Every structure is written in C-alpha cells, then in structure tokens.
C-alpha cells in the first residue's frame, strides 16, 4: 500500500519525461550544476584556447547528455518529495469522510430514538386504555390488538434478517473482488519494479562507458569512425529503449493509481456495509427488546386473572425465553458474537429463578448487545487506537481521561500491573509472596476456615469459579491465605475474596493479584475499612447520604418519605467496589479509574447509579416495591458511556477536600457513639453482676436438676 501511494501522480499533472533543467533531487543535482566551459564561452579569446577536434567535441557533448539523462534513476526519489503532502491530504480526506459518516450515524440514532419514544408513548396509551376498560370484552379486544402488533413485529424482524443476509452476501462478494484487485495490483507493482531495475542498470552502464571508456589499442581513423558510428547507433537504440521503458513506466504508474482508487472505494464501501449491518443488528436487538417489554407489561397488567388469552401470553413468554440469538443468525455475519459468557467468564444473561425476572434478564442482555453494537465503531475502536499509541505509562491528565473512558481488554493487564506497582512499590520486596505462601503452608491461619467457606460463594455467575476443573479457586485460596499473613490486623474479611477474584480474572497471575489486593486494602481504602468494626465503611455510608442529599435532593426526599435505608444496598457497593452489582464491562471500567484515582471514584459512580435510575425510582410508590427494585436495578444499566458522563461531569463539582472533611466529621461522631455503646454495655454487665439470680417458685436450677437425675 505504501508503494502504491508513493507512485501516485497528483491530478492535473502531465505524464512526460522530466526536463533536463528541472532538479529531481537535492544535493546530487547541485553538484552537477557547474558545467565545463563551452568552446565559445564569453571572456576568452577563441584564438588562445586550443581548437578541439571533432571527435573530442562530440565525446564531450555525449558525456553532457549522458549526465543529464543519468538523472532518470532518481525518478522515484523525485516523486517521493511530494509523498508527505499527498499522505497528509489523504489523511485529511479520510478524516472528513469519517466525520461525515459519524454525523450520519448520529442522525440515524436520533431517528431511531424518536421512533422508540413514539412506540413507548403508544404502549403507554394502550396500557392506560386497558386499565380504563370496564368490561372483560374490552380488555380481551385490547389484548388481541397487542397480539396482532406482536405478530407484525415478528414479521418485521424476519424482514430485517433477510435484508441482513443479503447484505452479508454482498459483503462477501466485495471481499472477493478486493482480493482479486489486490493480487492484480501486486503483479503490476512487481513488473514495474523489475523494469525500473533494468532501466537503472542500463543507465549506469551507459554513464560508466562514457565516463571511463575502455582502453583499446590504436586503430586507424577509418576503423575509429566506423566504431564511433556503431557506438552512436547503439546509443540511439538505447535512448529509444529508455524512452519506451519510461513511457511504459508512466502507464503502469497511472494504472496502479487507478487500481488504488478502485481498491480504496471498495474498502470504503465494505466498511459502510459492515457499519450498516451492525446498525441493523442493533435495531433488531431493540425490536426484540421492545417485543419482550410488551410481553412483560401485558403480564403485569393481566396479573393472575384467569383469562383465555393468558395461556397464549404464557406460551409467547416461554418461546421468548428459549429463543437463542445464535440460532437465528447462524448463516449471517457475526460482527459482535454474544455467547453465554462474556470474555471474563461472567454470564451475559443473569440467572433469575422468578419467571418475570428471567424475562427482564433477557431484555437486559438485548439492551447490552444493542449498546455494544452501536458503540463498537464510534467509541471502542478509537479508544483501542489511543491506548495502542500511548506507549510508556506516566501519570498525566491524558492518562486520567483515558482510564475514565476505560482500558481495552488487550492493554488492561499491563495497565493494572503498572497502577499496582505505583501504589505498593514501597511495600513490594522480591520473594515476599513466596515467603507468605510458605508460612501459610507451615502454619494454619485462624482465618483459613472462613476462606474455605467463602471460596464456593465467590461469583456463582462466573464459569472460572464454578467449574470443577478450573484452577482459579486454588489460586484465589493461595492469594487470600498470603494476604492473611501479610496483614494480621485484618487477616480476612468477607468481601476480600471478590476483590482478589476480580484481580485474578484480569491479571491471571497469583502474585500480581496479591499485590493488587494489597494496594486496594492498604493504600487506596481508608484504615479500618475491613477491620472487625468496619468503622471506616460505616463512615462512608453516612458521607454518601450527605452527598445524595446535596446532589439528588428530590430522590432523597422520596426515599425518606417511604423510610428507605439505602445503606442496606450501598454498603456492599463500597466494600467490594461494585463487584456484585454492575455488569462486567462497566465494572472493569469503574476499576480502571478506581485504581488510579482512589475511593473518590466509588462515590462518583454510586451517585451516578442513582442519577441514572432516578426517574424509575421516583415512579415507585411503595417501600417494599422500592426495596425489590433496588435489589437488581444496577444490573439494568447498559450504557457505560452515559454512566461515565454522569459520574465525571454531571456530579461536578466534587472536591476531595469536602470528602475528607465529611469523613473526619462522621468518624468523630461514630467513634463517640461507639464509646457510648461500650459504656452502656459496661453498666449493664455491672448491674447484672451485682444482682443475685432469683429463681421463680417451682423452678429448679440446672445444678439441682442434675443432682436429682444422678440420685
């Protein structure tokens, strides 16, 4: 591809042989500019200069022409001077095309969202009409109307699948054409290169013959003239051959240029078709999601009523839960394959036992896939290119922005190791992990029993920790035992198993995961966060309540009205840094920023999660319903970019100084409350000890009962 662009001729350029007086290169041409004086040069008397013979004059003239023609081997070098400007122009044209395509895709997305909004409004009106219907006949007619709409949506899905298959076939045909054109271009380039080498060799040979003529024995004048004439004829023939090769070279260059333009157009067309196919898949997912949402709303509206259409609705729900996307698109082009597990081993569709929640999980999986397809070209590919071009990692504002946007999978292990080393370089010593492992094998730690119990409870939705043949449980056991000896003041606390498991899934090395756990517990989290009293964790819950009241006052007023205590939900968020709450793609993006910026990121995302679902929570009017929704509402978040924008832009200003002050104030209050509780406990024990035990009448003490039994 580089050679093709190098030989490309700019538009409007006349293809012809280069003039002798136009320089084709830099220094070599400047050295050839001073020419030997002519026989009739001004300033000298012709009588004073020796009169040259006809043979020497002709030889000098031929040498001059040969030197002028010797610039032809530098033809490619002359063309290379304009290569940088042409490449810049091509890059700018490519950027304009990409921006235009991105603008079109954004307009298409807005149009799709408008249609989705209209469909949602229609569904709302239909639901209101269903609830307002007084008789069962009216409700039955509305249900039948909904079933007809569902059938129509199914037909539309089939039509979209057929269109996608036709596009896939067109893409395969285009790929074959592109391969044929590439082979043809390569053949032409090889031929062009061979002919250029022949031209260069002939030019060098002619120049060498004139500059250093071979020594020959003296011959007669007639023989010399005949030899000279034959040489001159050979020169003319060589000139004709060179001119023919030059013309053929220009022709081949123009052909290569045309083929390159065709190849570029085909490549752009292929890219456009792939993007269109991705958008059709995303639209298909949205249609399926709306279909399942309609079924779910019909199920909620009908409730447990015995209706003749309830059986049909139940069958439709069962079919929707059993349908697999891989069966419907077996012959299609898989741009983003969605399997049962994601790239880190987590289930893509959560396993809920309740049928209603199973339907919700299927809707969630379709939404995740739709967002992934829409963001693949616009967000993920440029982000991967930026990470690939970053080079050596150093703390900077650019790195912070990249970490907030998320690290691509191929670069995440390297980035996490660097972030961990940045945190624990003052604690890390060679051989420390092996030493701790040896200590755990030599002596059983008191926390070993609790670690064994928690191993089987670690991520039951991840195949790496549920498969009997997997090596991850053994790695996790060794990491947790080593940490229990590394930090005896903590030993082990429930929640550390999930922190270490996330580190293992990303880093895949025991020692790296161990130091990542040390970095989180001992350098990122405040002291006493995982102690027996969990005092720092309780402080953060009170700080979060304050921040929610400041950033989301309407939501907090609604929750306070229904007496909802958020600490039942959010305490685990902070303890395991959302390990059990968010889907894996968003969870790891949170951890990317958390390992670099610290606990401030956890507060930002906790606020952003409530802001993301604020409207849904405000619609709930019962405390039990609110608690049920808060149990799983974090799993419904699919748009990682939207959540990131809320966390790092909508929640501003968010000064670290304010966070430190709130922590200090609430820690002082909490410690005072704990001291007061200890005093109450001591007073109670003193009072209890001072009082003699009094038995009710007719009752005997345990000692008396044992004595009677022995008797």
Buried (B, 14 or more C-beta within 10 A) or exposed (E): EEBBBBBBBEEEEEEEEBEEEEBBBEEEBEEEEEEEEEEEEEEEEEEEEEEEEEEEEEBBEBBBBBBBBBBBBBBBEBBEEBBEEBBEEEEEEEEEEEEEBEEEBEEBBEEBEEEBEEBEEEBEEBBEBBEEBEEEEEBBBBBEEBBEBBEEBEEBBEEBBEBBBEBBEBBEEBEEBBEEBBEBBEEBBEEBEEBBEEBBEBBEEBBEBBEEEEEEEEEEEEEEEEEBEEBEEEBEEBEEEBEEBBEBBBEBBBBBBEBBEBBBEBEEBBBEBBBBBBBBBBBBBBBBBBBBBBBBBBBEBBEEEEBEBBEEBBEBBEEBBEEEBEEBBEEBBEBEEBEEBBEBBBBBBBEBEEEEBBBBBBBBBBBBBBBBBBBBBBBBEEBBEBBEEBEEBEEEEEBBEBBBBBBBBEBBBEBBBBBBBBBBEEEBEEEBBEBBBEBBEEEEBEBBEBBEEBBEEBBEBBBBBBEEEBEBBEBBBBBBBBBBBBBEEBBBBBBBBBBBBBBBBBBEBBBBBBBBBBBBBBBBBBEBBBBEEBBBBBBBBBBBBBBBEEBBEEBBEBBEEBEBBBBEBBBBBBBBBBBBBBBBBBBBBBBBBBBBBBBBBBBBBBBBBBBBBBEEBEEBEEBEEBBEBBEBBBBBBBBBBBBBBBBBEBBEEBEEEBBEEBBEBBBEEBEEEEEEEEEEEEEEEEEEEEEEEEEEEEEEEEEEEEEEEEE
